[in-house]
Amino acid sequence: MSRTLFISDLHLTREQPQVSAQLFRFLADPARGAAALYILGDLFEVWLGDDALAAPDGDRLAREVAAALHALHAAGTEVLLMHGNRDFLLGAGFAQACGARLIDDPARLTLGGQAVALMHGDTLCTDDVAYQKFRALARSRPFQDEFLSKPLAERRLLAQHYRAKSEQAKRATPDEIMDVTPSAVQDAFRRLAVTRLIHGHTHRPATHRYEIDGQHCERWVLPDWDRGGGYLVAEDGALRLERV
């Protein structure tokens, strides 16, 4: 039986080694033997650029994660990476180090004969207007080129600054604004012509069911790993959430 696995929102950082340890155990056991592993964004809490992998003052954790993912790839599991709102600067260099392939957001595939869309999930939160404006800026080529041109140490300081501003904005924003917007969800099902949608980002793991244009549709929200973690299994046309 072929298994496809989905994870997101690990937010890996040296300050939370228990989450990294969970990932390494997951890659060594439940993920081993799967046909594919999809990582739907925010693998890292922050990503300063692929050059951090090789820099003397670079990220040792990132090198360890890349090695573990490459070992999974070498064992026969396809590894696919999607950008999140924290690690949108992941590039071809990191993907190559992992033996992985970068995929678009949204991505579309067929599982068990059903059309499925994959997203990180932040584009569904359209009521959070301030975030959507920053997202558009941060994904622009001029912004990224300017950021990546700075020394690694300066990028770290800028990332801390952006993170502090983000936390301040989150405290001032109602929870419902930071969750998905219902109309955006319906638009996504229609635009992508799917009956299943899998995403992360909101840290609200659940299964939501809808009737859209006479069709039964499901939205599966992946768990974040800050509070235990988990993954979605697609097998024989059925989906189920598992805890790590």
ABEGO torsion letter per residue (X at the ends): XBBBBBBBGAGBBAABAAAAAAAAAAAABAABGBABBBBAEGABABBAEAAAAABAABBAAAAAAAAAAAAAAAAGBBBBBBBBAAAAABBAAAAAAAGBBBBBOBBBBBBGGBBBBBBAGAAABAABAAAAAAAAAAABAAAAAAAAABBAAAAAAAAAAAAAAAAAAAAABBAAAABBBAAAAAAAAAAAGBABBBBBGAGBBBBBBBBBGGBBBBBBBBBBAAAGEEBBBBBGGBBBBBBX
